[in-house]
Amino acid sequence: MRCCKAALPITLAATLAIPFALPAQDTPKIAGPTDSGFLLPNGWTISPVGRQVPLTDLPLNILPLADGRRALVATSGFNTHELSVIDLKEGKQVGSQTARQSWYGLVKEPDGDRVWWSGGGGDRLHTFQLRGSELTRIDAPEAPAKAQPKAKAKAKAKGQPKADRRFRSGLAIAQDGKTLYSLDIEAGTLSAFTPGEEKPRVVTPVGIRPYDVALVRDGKRLYVSDWAGGTIIAVDAAEFRPLAKIRVGEHPNQIAIHPKDDRLFVACASSNSVSVVDMKRGIVTETIITSLFPNAPEGSTPDALAIAPDGETLYVANADNNCVAVVDIKAPSRSQVKGYIPTGWYPTSVAVTPDGKTLLVGVGKGNQTKPNPVPKEAAEKQDTGNEGRRRRLPFPYIGSTLSGSLAIVPIPDDKQLAAYTETVYRNCPYADTLLTNAPYERKTAIPTKVGDPSPIKHVIYVIKENRTYDQVFGDIERGNGDPSLVMFGAAVTPNHHALADEFVLLDNLYCNGHVSADGHPWSTMAYNTDYVARNWALTYSARTGISDDDDDDLQRAPSGYLWDACARNNLSYRSYGEYGHRVSQPDGSTRIEGRVPGLVGHMCPDYGVGANVRDPDRVETFLREFAEYEKNGNLPRFIVMSLGEDHTTGTKPGTFTPEACVASNDQALGRLVDAVSHSKLWPQIAIFVIEDDAQNGPDHVDAHRTVGLVISPYTRRHHKDSTQYSTVGMMRTMELILGLPPLSQFDAAARPMFESFNAEPDMTPYARKPAQIDLNAVNSAVAYGAERSQKMDFSEYDKIDDFELNEILWRAVKGENAPLPPAVRRAIAYRPAPKPAKD
């Protein structure tokens, strides 16, 4: 097997290999347009090339038509699902149809005018007639929209999808047009249909979560990518039975079959690679690494590919690197990455026109971020598939701020490709040197090299739920806050305010995640897989999503979570609630156990999860164990803790009021810090606190800006740190303390929190501030939004409609007639690092 890696341009390779010092950020910088592109929230820059045709978000399918003039493009994201006819010469949409639910999978009748588009969770194949540029639906209309639960459906057992769920995915059609092949991700099956018939002729099982299907040129075999199983499955088309499983990279998604020989190419999103399969021998003969740097961990996310008609060039969409890799595949087993083409934000599909002269790139999140104060009447026109939510949208929800596009790019010659490649490298803040070094000129307790010692030996990482900075800290005068947006100020959160005052105030900290579904992976894995990035757009828009097994076949990246990194490096660790669930015992009782493999046996069994347990009780459970650790000298090096009562239960009658929930969370955190800071272990501890996401609460700077705290004897006391930080930057800081290498390209490239720490400790302990409101106040039946809150499922934090909850919370706290403020969204700036300063 041959492994092909990209060769860096010599000048850029030399430059990027030089260690650098992170710059000071005296004046926070708001990102946006630059001279060469646009700064994104994660610190990467985009410089899209080609003509851009605006679309809705997440275009998963591009199908160039035989005339070379038009292409079909289908979007399947948070906003309207749309099948568009694009005139490539004019660069505009000339026809379209919409669907409420759709997914990857688009084919056209070889010698006819019918088009089929996978219906995803709608369990149907959308069928259209294409005449000229006019699309006409010829199947039955879809059923009216119904709200779907956001929480992922659990499979009964590993590899056994739920029998009562269906989700249509990849499609293929025979050359004679007489057989249509369709995958079902949930059922784990491949079906063969006679076009026009509703029931399949035959069905066969194919893996755990089949994603794409391709038919070989002679029509005798089909090949299926198993998204969760990491395999390609060969199927006999005549007998309709699986023939073989071929192991490839992690999260194999789109397949392309070479037009002239026996090679199959499959993009493997979590392996930064494309696996090349020899279909005759049934083995992988090459692994083409598409990441920009040879040692890069996960984070490139190849999620789509296409082969030029002449069979000499492969194009691979690197979603998280915002580029397309151009690979020379003329000689089997001698493939070589030639360079990269810059794209917009998160490319999700790629195709080549029949004449081989034009590359078509579907961009998942558009070409920029933007602020979103819009008139109410415009907000009411948003279409997320849930009519009830639309009527109450006072400003765009985070998903509705995303857009998409089709980039029409002339195939570059070698000179142009070299220029494009340099642009892609300039836009990338990651370099392999960051895997071991995060140089900084000011000496602090945070090491600048992985593995160097730190006086801090133990990390306590507290993950809370869904608050913006202004909701809690907008009343702090020395911070960049807006008092008019405060919902849970000093009277409700006296300990948060005191901790920000006595330790360090972070007023420029941002969540990497958009919502809880991707917020928790970002907060614990420094990454979200292609599954998470795509699936949350469905479930948070009230559509049906794709289930995943409890052992995280689809959610988990190869490097795993922070606790997995601890296990690899022989560090002790324990979780208090994070990624835990209740497990029934033979005696009828329940205990909390890890719901991912790395936490099994490392979870506090008595720590409460869900909305029926209060945070002070959770902290007391932790402190009982902490006392034993202190006594025995065996405190785990890494502790992760879920304190999520600040999520609230809205105004559900009989439950605690929003203010009481947030105040209870505040008391729990105060009690935790008080006890730990008065212990003999305090000199060796750092406590990090952050929300998993900010979930569209009001904030005058950016709706991703959030509440965060860093608490340690080595924290800079009474300090305001306005350096722009992120979730993964906080994680990188913890990793450096613990001697752990980065998990992904994103925490490697993120700025550690050096400015928040000193080299010398201040051992002054913290004294908890008493509650100033009634922690046991309950919602009445006439509270604002009580009836809607009553219908919400608060058993897990991400099961409810967060946008609706925020609207209820705002008016319950501010007053029923209080106008909702417009949410503001901007990109988080990343300032390129200079060379080290000389002494």
Stockholm file with secondary structure:
# STOCKHOLM 1.0

chainA/1-839         MRCCKAALPITLAATLAIPFALPAQDTPKIAGPTDSGFLLPNGWTISPVGRQVPLTDLPLNILPLADGRRALVATSGFNTHELSVIDLKEGKQVGSQTARQSWYGLVKEPDGDRVWWSGGGGDRLHTFQLRGSELTRIDAPEAPAKAQPKAKAKAKAKGQPKADRRFRSGLAIAQDGKTLYSLDIEAGTLSAFTPGEEKPRVVTPVGIRPYDVALVRDGKRLYVSDWAGGTIIAVDAAEFRPLAKIRVGEHPNQIAIHPKDDRLFVACASSNSVSVVDMKRGIVTETIITSLFPNAPEGSTPDALAIAPDGETLYVANADNNCVAVVDIKAPSRSQVKGYIPTGWYPTSVAVTPDGKTLLVGVGKGNQTKPNPVPKEAAEKQDTGNEGRRRRLPFPYIGSTLSGSLAIVPIPDDKQLAAYTETVYRNCPYADTLLTNAPYERKTAIPTKVGDPSPIKHVIYVIKENRTYDQVFGDIERGNGDPSLVMFGAAVTPNHHALADEFVLLDNLYCNGHVSADGHPWSTMAYNTDYVARNWALTYSARTGISDDDDDDLQRAPSGYLWDACARNNLSYRSYGEYGHRVSQPDGSTRIEGRVPGLVGHMCPDYGVGANVRDPDRVETFLREFAEYEKNGNLPRFIVMSLGEDHTTGTKPGTFTPEACVASNDQALGRLVDAVSHSKLWPQIAIFVIEDDAQNGPDHVDAHRTVGLVISPYTRRHHKDSTQYSTVGMMRTMELILGLPPLSQFDAAARPMFESFNAEPDMTPYARKPAQIDLNAVNSAVAYGAERSQKMDFSEYDKIDDFELNEILWRAVKGENAPLPPAVRRAIAYRPAPKPAKD
#=GR chainA/1-839 SS CEEECCCCCHHHHHHHTSCCCCCCCSSCCBCCBCSSSEECTTSCEECCCSEEEEECSCEEEEEECTTSSEEEEEECSSSCEEEEEEETTTTEEEEEEEESSCCSCEEECTTSSEEEEECBTTCSEEEEEEETTEEEECSCCCCCCCCCCCSCCCCSBTTBCCTTCCCEEEEEECTTSSCEEEEETTTTEEEEECTTCSSCSEEEECCSSEEEEEECTTSSEEEEEETTTTEEEEEETTTTEEEEEEECSSSEEEEEECSSSSEEEEEEGGGTEEEEEETTTTEEEEEEECSSSTTCCSCCCEEEEEECTTSSEEEEEEGGGTEEEEEECSSTTCCEEEEEEECSSSEEEEEECTTSCEEEEEESSCSCCCCCCCCHHHHTTCCSSCHHHHHTCSSCCGGGGCCEEEEEEECCCHHHHHHHHHHHHHTCCCCGGGGTBCCCSSCCSSCSBTTCCCSCCEEEEEEECSCBHHHHHTTCTTSSCCGGGCSSCTTTCHHHHHHHHHSEEESSEECSCSSHHHHHHHHHHSCCCHHHHHHHHHHTTTSCCCCCCTTCTTTCCTTCCHHHHHHHTTCCEEEESTTEEEEECTTSCEEEEESSGGGTTSBCTTCCCSTTSCHHHHHHHHHHHHHHHHHHTCCCSEEEEECCGGGCCTTCTTSBCHHHHHHHHHHHHHHHHHHHHTSTTGGGEEEEEEESCCTTCCCSSCTTBBCEEEESTTBCTTEEECSCEEHHHHHHHHHHHHTCCCSSHHHHHSCCCGGGBCSSCCCCCCCCCCCSSCTTCBCCTTSTTHHHHHTSCCSSTTSSCHHHHHHHHHHHHHCTTCCCCCCCCCCBCCCCCCCCCCC
#=GC SS_cons         CEEECCCCCHHHHHHHTSCCCCCCCSSCCBCCBCSSSEECTTSCEECCCSEEEEECSCEEEEEECTTSSEEEEEECSSSCEEEEEEETTTTEEEEEEEESSCCSCEEECTTSSEEEEECBTTCSEEEEEEETTEEEECSCCCCCCCCCCCSCCCCSBTTBCCTTCCCEEEEEECTTSSCEEEEETTTTEEEEECTTCSSCSEEEECCSSEEEEEECTTSSEEEEEETTTTEEEEEETTTTEEEEEEECSSSEEEEEECSSSSEEEEEEGGGTEEEEEETTTTEEEEEEECSSSTTCCSCCCEEEEEECTTSSEEEEEEGGGTEEEEEECSSTTCCEEEEEEECSSSEEEEEECTTSCEEEEEESSCSCCCCCCCCHHHHTTCCSSCHHHHHTCSSCCGGGGCCEEEEEEECCCHHHHHHHHHHHHHTCCCCGGGGTBCCCSSCCSSCSBTTCCCSCCEEEEEEECSCBHHHHHTTCTTSSCCGGGCSSCTTTCHHHHHHHHHSEEESSEECSCSSHHHHHHHHHHSCCCHHHHHHHHHHTTTSCCCCCCTTCTTTCCTTCCHHHHHHHTTCCEEEESTTEEEEECTTSCEEEEESSGGGTTSBCTTCCCSTTSCHHHHHHHHHHHHHHHHHHTCCCSEEEEECCGGGCCTTCTTSBCHHHHHHHHHHHHHHHHHHHHTSTTGGGEEEEEEESCCTTCCCSSCTTBBCEEEESTTBCTTEEECSCEEHHHHHHHHHHHHTCCCSSHHHHHSCCCGGGBCSSCCCCCCCCCCCSSCTTCBCCTTSTTHHHHHTSCCSSTTSSCHHHHHHHHHHHHHCTTCCCCCCCCCCBCCCCCCCCCCC
//
